[in-house]
Amino acid sequence: MPEANFVKEGNQEILISVCMIARDEEEYISKSIGSVIKYVDEVILFDTGSKDRTAEIARRMGARVFHGNWEEDFSIARNESIRHAKGEWILVLDADEEIDAESGTQLRKLVRNRGVDAFEVTVKSELPESDAVKYDEVVLTRLFRNRPNYRYELSVHEQIRPSIERSGGVIEKSSVVITHHGYSRTNVQGERSRIERNISLLQKALVKDPNNPYFLYQLGSTYKYAGENKKALDALLRAESEDRGRLSLSIREKLYVKLGQINLDGKNYIDAVRLAEKALEINPLNDIAMLVAAVSLLFMNKGAEAYRYLQRIQKLTVRSLRDDSILEKLISVCRSLDFSG
């Protein structure tokens, strides 16, 4: 690969541009920009109509701020933010996300790799305290070369990876972690709830592409988060039916876990175990799938099998459970009923 021609301002190379979109995010924007600005060369904020101090705060922190209308399409907004970037590489960050120091210091080393065009990062979304799980974790392509053929697609849950792959770009994993605070909030953009907004956008997307398994999965996930399990089940089952190898392994794993959880809530224990085991075939370390299987087996009076799953969870060095109290109580129940022998 030829030596990159970095855009320069004065004598300063612009190697990494952070590209953000925001609307009415004054509560979080300073934390987000503050977490990353020391590791990059510029921050671009595309504001889609803030009525609060979002743009003012971002500008004061050194961001270049551009304004435009919200077109009910996240890809349009993402691509507009990218259009203004001067860096050789782009890191996409949401206005309610932060990068920790350990990950931040990795960025410049990663982008000096001439044989790679993009990197995956882990986005850990904090969940409400009422949820038994601390966070939802997903791997996304968020760090990529600034090339005109690398552009976002899909109006909601937008993705850049397909355009990079079509262009023959090399994508590698990284250990960069971004923390997303948004799912612990109920409102976005100061107006409609996140749930209502996402459902509306997903329904519009499904009108154009009614059998898209990714849209169906995201719609089911959103309904589940809203507590509407029947609608969630319908959408997720359709996603499973329409998958036929089109979903990534990580999404398919999450699909089976969510279906397992809904079946457990509905007291369909046999299906809950079956679906949890499907998730574990993809990722044997998924502690939520193990927990779904264990609880279902207990309700089926199969305590010895349940205990084996609980032991597997106990041996994990990294768990996504909010605390270990549920695990400890279930193990205690199994031991009291002599299922541990």
C-alpha positions, -999 to +999 in steps of 0.1 A: +000+000+000+014+034-009+023+059+018-008+078+029-010+115+020-024+130+052-042+163+050-021+189+068-031+221+085+001+241+089+027+215+100+001+193+118-008+160+102-044+151+105-043+113+110-075+106+129-108+124+127-136+116+151-170+120+134-201+124+156-238+133+150-259+148+177-291+166+186-299+180+220-271+161+238-257+189+261-258+165+290-233+141+275-214+158+247-186+173+268-179+139+284-178+122+250-155+147+233-134+150+265-128+112+265-113+112+230-099+146+220-064+140+234-059+109+212-071+123+178-064+152+155-099+167+150-135+162+161-163+167+136-199+172+150-228+172+126-257+187+145-292+177+132-311+205+149-302+210+185-323+234+205-300+232+235-263+240+240-249+209+223-232+228+194-219+256+216-203+231+241-188+210+212-173+241+196-159+254+229-141+220+233-125+223+199-149+205+176-157+216+141-195+219+141-217+216+110-255+219+109-281+202+089-317+188+091-326+154+105-338+133+075-351+103+096-321+084+083-290+077+104-268+068+074-275+102+058-264+120+089-233+097+094-222+102+059-226+140+061-203+140+092-177+119+074-178+143+044-163+171+065-134+149+079-099+158+069-081+129+085-067+097+069-087+077+094-122+081+109-134+070+143-171+071+147-184+080+182-219+088+194-226+118+215-234+096+245-204+073+242-169+075+258-136+058+251-113+049+280-077+059+282-063+024+275-083+022+243-076+058+233-038+052+235-042+023+210-057+044+182-025+058+167-007+025+167-037+008+150-040+033+122-003+031+113-009-005+101-006-002+064-022-036+056-056-029+073-085-007+061-108-009+091-110-022+127-137-036+148-143-022+183-164-035+211-193-012+221-206-019+256-240-004+261-249+002+298-284-012+306-309+002+332-303-010+368-335-029+366-319-053+341-301-083+355-273-078+329-248-049+333-244-042+296-251-054+261-220-059+241-217-057+203-187-057+179-189-029+153-167-015+126-161+020+139-125+028+129-118+030+092-098+047+064-113+080+051-122+069+015-151+081-006-164+046-013-166+038+025-201+050+034-229+041+058-260+022+048-294+015+064-316+042+079-314+028+114-288+006+131-266+018+102-235+000+091-203+008+072-189-026+070-208-037+038-193-009+018-158-017+030-162-053+022-175-046-013-144-025-019-121-053-009-111-036+023-093-056+051-111-055+084-094-067+116-103-070+152-090-046+179-092-045+217-107-009+216-137-006+239-163+022+237-189+026+265-223+036+254-246+053+280-277+057+258-297+026+268-298+036+304-317+067+292-354+067+281-353+098+258-332+109+229-329+142+211-350+158+238-383+147+223-395+112+214-384+082+233-355+061+219-378+031+216-406+049+197-380+065+174-363+032+166-395+013+161-408+039+137-376+039+117-374+001+116-410-003+105-403+022+076-373+001+067-393-031+067-419-016+044-391-014+018-375-047+027-401-068+046-380-099+049-347-084+060-336-105+090-314-078+105-342-053+106-365-079+120-340-088+147-335-051+156-373-046+157-377-077+180-349-065+202-365-031+206-399-045+214-383-068+240-365-038+256-399-021+257-414-051+275-437-061+246-427-097+245-454-109+221-444-084+194-408-092+202-413-129+198-431-124+164-404-103+150-375-124+163-391-156+150-394-140+116-358-130+118-348-165+125-369-178+097-355-153+072-319-156+084-307-184+061-271-175+068-275-137+063-271-127+099-236-125+114-227-151+140-228-124+168-263-113+159-275-148+155-261-156+190-280-126+204-312-137+185-312-171+202-305-156+236-334-132+233-358-159+220-346-181+249-354-153+274-388-147+260-397-184+261-385-186+297-407-156+306-436-174+288-429-207+307-420-225+275-390-241+292-382-268+266-379-242+239-360-219+262-333-245+268-332-254+231-326-218+221-301-212+248-281-242+237-282-228+201-266-196+214-240-216+233-231-235+201-220-202+187-204-188+219-198-214+247-190-185+271-224-168+269-233-166+306-269-153+299-276-183+277-263-206+304-285-188+330-316-192+307-309-229+304-303-234+341-334-216+353-355-234+326-341-268+337-349-261+373-385-254+364-385-287+345-372-305+377-339-312+360-318-298+388-286-318+381-285-305+346-292-270+358-264-271+384-239-280+357-248-249+338-245-228+370-211-243+376-200-232+341-211-197+348-193-197+381-160-207+364-161-177+340-136-150+347-157-124+329-195-123+334-221-099+321-245-104+351-250-072+371-241-090+403-236-126+414-266-127+438-288-145+413-262-170+406-254-176+443-291-181+451-296-206+423-265-226+433-277-226+469-311-239+458-295-267+439-273-277+468-302-276+493-321-300+470-290-322+467-287-315+429-250-307+433-238-342+439 
